[in-house]
Amino acid sequence: MIARILGTLDDKIELNRRMNHSLEEMARAIFKSWFVDFDPVIAKSEGRQPYGMNAETAALFPSAFQDSELGPIPKGWGVGKVSDICTTQYGYTASASSEPIGPRFLRITDMNKEPWIDWQNVPYCAIDTQVLPRYSLQVGDVLVSRMADPGKAAIVDEELNAVFASYLVRLKTKSLASSHYLFYFLRSEQYLEYANGAMSGSVQSGMNAQVIVGAEMLLPPDSVVSAYLQAVQLLRKKIANNLQQSRTLAAIRDALLPKLLSGEIRVKDAADFQRISG
């Protein structure tokens, strides 16, 4: 009975993880459709309504292409580099601690397991209050690994007290919409090919900030980028909500186990509490 109760909590945590992967794939699929395959532009050029898109959003896309250094792109759109839409900053050098001695301390290892940040597993660090504002993370900040797993990106979805480590580079844009566009560009096959190419022939397995933001990228109008944010923001919020629920369920599981084993809580009471919390 104890194993079944705890197993049910674990099953829900795993279900949330699988749901998050599906939500993330949806966001990536929209990015690819709009900014790689140009499905809305192709549809309009053929006199069709873009699939799954309302008229207001479809109106933001042109119905023709133009040549560019990246190949054919939607007419009126631009081409630039990542550096054109963001600033860069290296992270803070400190030792990580499992004890809550300061803010959360985001490291490469906290980013390269899943396409989101699970803050429950991020350690802490000590930092002077005068230095803290310079490295404090904000919603919309994009972090990129420059060592160990170069080019790996993450985006901050939650308001919390956290800073980032020195092997990460923060990319800060002018808007939340630009941050999400940039984040999913960094997760695209185009950027992955760029990162792999930048690393080939390099003696040191790393990318500095200049290299990270040196990739060429498509520069759509702000109106299209804002529409993309509207399309993916709900997905990202669902991911954050699932992570929060999983943290709560994990805390319940970890608190129940010793109490059940010691007899402090009866199995029936735990089952009742599990139904309420679920």
Order of alpha helices (4+ residues) and beta strands (2+ residues): alpha-alpha-alpha-beta-beta-beta-beta-beta-alpha-beta-beta-beta-beta-alpha-alpha-alpha-beta-alpha-alpha
